[in-house]
Amino acid sequence: MESLAENIRDSRILGFWSAVKNPIAKIYERMLEKEVRSRKMPEHVAIIMDGNRRFARRRRLPPNAGHVFGTRKAEDVLNWCWELGIRNVTVYAFSTENFNRSEEEKRNIFSLVAREFERLAKDRRIHRNEVRVRVVGRRELLPEYVRRAIKVVEDATKNYGRFRLNVALAYGGRQEILDAVRAILRDVREGKLKSGEISEKVVEKYLYGDGKYSRVDLLIRTGGEQRLSNFLTWQTPDSVACFLDVYWPEFRKIDLLRAIRLWQSKTSGN
């Protein structure tokens, strides 16, 4: 991983990344942000961060470079969301289906994820913005060192509540519902819950996030695909979905602002 990090920092690889920004685009971005800020913001934005591997292949970068670039982009996007006052963000980091990938790729991803969690636990922006970080998914499927890193970041942010960052890791939407149903049946069987008390609110309490991320306003998917890929099945029936034909590492603030404007236009009559 050290050699990969050195390669990514190399100016020959990052030449395209540090290109001078189009001043007209920056003017448009400021105008768009002013327009978006004048209207109601979504409370909860969920993001399927797709296109990391294709991004790397297109630029002939090392196979894992796309995930590293994707992680850096996630930092930018989280900062944009906090600046805009979006209180809840859920990102799709690794699905249950992704366990079918090669052992080398999974090892690289899990190592990167563990380091990012440990870094987030110490990140001044996380503490300054009072961001509570939670992992949603089947943790028992993850390597022990990843579970330790999860505990570090969750313990470091457990008393915060101004903003929430939910990281969907080893996650599947249908599996989440099945796990909730099993837990409800167990509690009914043990007399902790009556069947007549089961409602949507009760079910949400049994979801991975304890009902704290139950309703998604805006769902964004990058990478050009137009499907939800088993992401937040319970939470997205009324969401506005925005599918973008841009790889995740190339996602811009303009893209986020346009997606928010789309949500605002779809919900302005509510």
C-alpha positions as CSV (number, residue, x, y, z in Angstrom):
1,M,0.0,0.0,0.0
2,E,2.9,2.4,0.7
3,S,4.1,2.1,-2.9
4,L,0.5,2.7,-4.2
5,A,0.3,5.9,-2.0
6,E,3.6,7.1,-3.3
7,N,2.4,6.5,-6.9
8,I,-0.8,8.4,-6.3
9,R,1.1,11.4,-4.9
10,D,3.4,11.4,-7.9
11,S,2.7,14.5,-10.0
12,R,2.8,12.4,-13.2
13,I,-0.3,10.5,-12.0
14,L,-2.0,13.5,-10.5
15,G,-1.3,15.9,-13.3
16,F,-4.9,15.7,-14.6
17,W,-6.2,16.1,-11.0
18,S,-4.5,19.4,-10.4
19,A,-5.6,21.1,-13.6
20,V,-6.7,24.7,-13.4
21,K,-10.4,25.0,-12.8
22,N,-12.5,26.6,-15.4
23,P,-13.4,30.1,-14.0
24,I,-16.8,30.0,-15.8
25,A,-17.6,26.8,-14.0
26,K,-16.7,28.3,-10.7
27,I,-19.0,31.3,-11.3
28,Y,-21.8,28.9,-12.3
29,E,-21.1,26.8,-9.1
30,R,-21.4,29.9,-6.9
31,M,-24.7,30.9,-8.6
32,L,-26.1,27.4,-8.3
33,E,-25.1,27.2,-4.6
34,K,-26.8,30.5,-4.0
35,E,-30.0,29.2,-5.7
36,V,-29.9,25.9,-3.8
37,R,-29.3,27.6,-0.4
38,S,-32.4,29.8,-0.8
39,R,-34.6,26.7,-0.6
40,K,-35.2,23.8,1.7
41,M,-32.4,21.3,2.0
42,P,-32.8,17.5,2.1
43,E,-32.3,16.0,5.6
44,H,-30.8,12.8,4.4
45,V,-28.7,12.2,1.3
46,A,-27.6,8.6,0.4
47,I,-24.8,8.0,-2.1
48,I,-23.8,4.9,-4.1
49,M,-20.2,5.7,-4.9
50,D,-19.8,3.8,-8.1
51,G,-17.1,3.9,-10.8
52,N,-13.8,3.8,-8.8
53,R,-12.4,0.8,-10.6
54,R,-13.4,2.0,-14.1
55,F,-11.9,5.4,-13.2
56,A,-8.6,3.7,-12.5
57,R,-8.7,1.5,-15.6
58,R,-9.5,4.4,-17.8
59,R,-6.3,6.2,-16.6
60,R,-4.1,3.1,-16.5
61,L,-3.6,3.5,-12.7
62,P,-2.9,0.7,-10.3
63,P,-6.1,-1.4,-9.7
64,N,-6.6,-0.1,-6.1
65,A,-5.9,3.5,-7.0
66,G,-9.6,4.1,-7.8
67,H,-10.6,3.3,-4.3
68,V,-8.0,5.6,-2.9
69,F,-9.2,8.4,-5.1
70,G,-12.7,7.6,-4.2
71,T,-11.9,7.9,-0.5
72,R,-10.5,11.3,-1.0
73,K,-13.5,12.4,-3.0
74,A,-15.8,11.2,-0.2
75,E,-14.0,13.6,2.2
76,D,-14.7,16.5,-0.2
77,V,-18.4,15.5,-0.6
78,L,-18.9,15.2,3.2
79,N,-17.4,18.7,3.7
80,W,-19.8,20.1,1.0
81,C,-22.7,18.4,2.7
82,W,-21.8,19.8,6.1
83,E,-21.3,23.3,4.6
84,L,-24.8,23.0,3.1
85,G,-26.3,21.9,6.4
86,I,-27.3,18.4,5.3
87,R,-27.5,16.6,8.6
88,N,-27.5,12.9,7.5
89,V,-25.3,11.3,4.9
90,T,-25.2,7.5,4.2
91,V,-22.5,6.2,1.8
92,Y,-22.4,2.7,0.2
93,A,-18.9,1.5,0.9
94,F,-19.1,-2.3,0.5
95,S,-22.1,-4.5,-0.2
96,T,-22.7,-8.1,0.7
97,E,-22.4,-8.9,-3.0
98,N,-18.9,-7.4,-3.1
99,F,-17.6,-10.3,-1.1
100,N,-17.5,-12.1,-4.4
101,R,-14.6,-10.0,-5.5
102,S,-11.0,-11.3,-5.5
103,E,-9.2,-11.8,-2.2
104,E,-6.6,-9.2,-3.1
105,E,-9.2,-6.6,-3.9
106,K,-11.1,-7.2,-0.7
107,R,-7.9,-7.1,1.4
108,N,-6.9,-3.8,-0.2
109,I,-10.4,-2.3,0.4
110,F,-10.6,-3.5,4.0
111,S,-7.1,-2.1,4.8
112,L,-8.1,1.2,3.3
113,V,-11.4,1.3,5.1
114,A,-9.7,0.5,8.5
115,R,-7.2,3.2,8.0
116,E,-9.9,5.7,7.1
117,F,-12.0,4.9,10.2
118,E,-8.9,5.4,12.4
119,R,-8.2,8.7,10.7
120,L,-11.8,9.9,11.0
121,A,-11.6,9.2,14.8
122,K,-8.9,11.9,15.0
123,D,-10.1,14.2,12.2
124,R,-10.6,17.7,13.6
125,R,-13.4,18.3,11.1
126,I,-15.4,15.4,12.5
127,H,-15.0,16.8,16.0
128,R,-15.6,20.4,15.0
129,N,-18.8,19.6,13.2
130,E,-19.9,17.1,15.9
131,V,-20.4,14.2,13.4
132,R,-21.5,10.9,14.7
133,V,-20.0,8.1,12.6
134,R,-21.9,4.8,12.5
135,V,-21.4,1.6,10.5
136,V,-24.5,-0.1,9.2
137,G,-24.2,-3.7,7.9
138,R,-23.3,-7.2,9.0
139,R,-20.1,-6.5,10.9
140,E,-19.6,-10.2,11.8
141,L,-18.6,-10.7,8.1
142,L,-15.7,-8.2,8.4
143,P,-12.1,-8.9,9.4
144,E,-11.4,-8.4,13.0
145,Y,-9.0,-5.4,12.4
146,V,-11.8,-3.6,10.5
147,R,-14.2,-4.2,13.4
148,R,-11.6,-2.8,15.8
149,A,-11.3,0.3,13.6
150,I,-15.1,0.7,13.6
151,K,-15.2,0.6,17.4
152,V,-12.5,3.3,17.5
153,V,-14.4,5.8,15.4
154,E,-17.8,5.0,16.8
155,D,-16.5,5.4,20.4
156,A,-14.8,8.6,19.5
157,T,-18.0,10.2,18.0
158,K,-20.7,8.5,20.1
159,N,-21.7,11.6,22.0
160,Y,-22.2,13.8,18.8
161,G,-25.5,14.4,17.1
162,R,-25.2,17.6,15.0
163,F,-24.4,15.6,11.9
164,R,-24.5,11.8,11.1
165,L,-22.4,9.8,8.8
166,N,-23.6,6.3,8.2
167,V,-21.2,4.0,6.3
168,A,-22.9,1.0,4.7
169,L,-20.3,-1.8,5.0
170,A,-21.0,-5.5,4.4
171,Y,-24.5,-4.1,3.7
172,G,-27.5,-5.5,1.8
173,G,-30.9,-3.9,1.9
174,R,-32.9,-7.1,1.8
175,Q,-30.6,-8.7,4.3
176,E,-31.2,-5.7,6.6
177,I,-35.0,-6.3,6.5
178,L,-34.6,-10.0,7.0
179,D,-32.4,-9.4,10.1
180,A,-34.9,-7.0,11.5
181,V,-37.8,-9.5,11.0
182,R,-35.8,-12.2,12.7
183,A,-35.1,-9.9,15.7
184,I,-38.7,-8.9,15.9
185,L,-39.9,-12.5,15.9
186,R,-37.3,-13.3,18.6
187,D,-38.6,-10.5,20.8
188,V,-42.2,-11.5,20.3
189,R,-41.3,-15.1,21.2
190,E,-39.5,-13.9,24.3
191,G,-42.4,-11.7,25.3
192,K,-40.5,-8.4,24.9
193,L,-42.8,-7.3,22.1
194,K,-46.5,-7.9,21.3
195,S,-47.4,-8.7,17.7
196,G,-50.1,-6.0,17.7
197,E,-47.4,-3.4,18.5
198,I,-45.5,-4.0,15.3
199,S,-45.6,-0.9,13.1
200,E,-43.3,0.9,10.7
201,K,-41.8,2.8,13.5
202,V,-41.1,-0.4,15.4
203,V,-39.6,-2.1,12.4
204,E,-37.3,0.9,11.9
205,K,-35.9,0.5,15.4
206,Y,-34.7,-3.0,14.4
207,L,-32.9,-1.8,11.3
208,Y,-29.1,-1.5,11.5
209,G,-29.1,2.2,12.2
210,D,-31.7,1.9,15.1
211,G,-34.2,4.0,13.1
212,K,-31.8,6.9,12.9
213,Y,-31.5,6.8,9.1
214,S,-34.9,5.5,8.2
215,R,-36.0,8.0,5.6
216,V,-33.8,9.0,2.6
217,D,-34.7,12.2,0.8
218,L,-32.2,12.2,-2.0
219,L,-30.3,9.2,-3.4
220,I,-27.4,9.8,-5.7
221,R,-25.6,7.2,-7.8
222,T,-22.5,7.9,-9.9
223,G,-20.9,5.7,-12.5
224,G,-23.7,5.7,-15.1
225,E,-25.7,2.8,-13.7
226,Q,-29.5,3.3,-13.1
227,R,-30.3,0.9,-10.4
228,L,-30.2,0.8,-6.6
229,S,-28.2,-2.4,-6.1
230,N,-29.9,-3.5,-2.9
231,F,-29.1,-0.3,-1.1
232,L,-31.4,1.0,1.6
233,T,-34.4,-1.0,0.4
234,W,-36.6,0.1,3.3
235,Q,-35.5,3.7,3.4
236,T,-35.9,4.8,-0.2
237,P,-39.5,4.1,-1.4
238,D,-40.3,7.9,-1.6
239,S,-36.7,9.1,-2.4
240,V,-35.8,11.2,-5.3
241,A,-33.1,9.3,-7.3
242,C,-30.4,11.1,-9.3
243,F,-28.2,8.9,-11.6
244,L,-25.1,10.6,-12.9
245,D,-22.9,9.5,-15.7
246,V,-19.7,10.4,-13.9
247,Y,-17.2,8.2,-12.1
248,W,-17.2,8.8,-8.3
249,P,-13.6,10.2,-8.1
250,E,-14.7,12.8,-10.7
251,F,-17.8,13.9,-8.8
252,R,-17.9,17.7,-8.5
253,K,-19.7,20.1,-6.1
254,I,-21.7,21.2,-9.2
255,D,-23.0,17.6,-9.4
256,L,-24.1,17.6,-5.8
257,L,-25.8,21.0,-6.2
258,R,-27.7,19.9,-9.3
259,A,-28.8,16.7,-7.5
260,I,-30.1,18.8,-4.6
261,R,-31.8,21.2,-7.0
262,L,-33.5,18.2,-8.6
263,W,-34.8,17.1,-5.2
264,Q,-36.0,20.6,-4.5
265,S,-37.9,20.8,-7.8
266,K,-39.6,17.4,-7.1
267,T,-40.6,18.2,-3.6
268,S,-41.5,21.9,-3.9
269,G,-45.2,21.2,-3.9
270,N,-45.1,19.1,-0.7
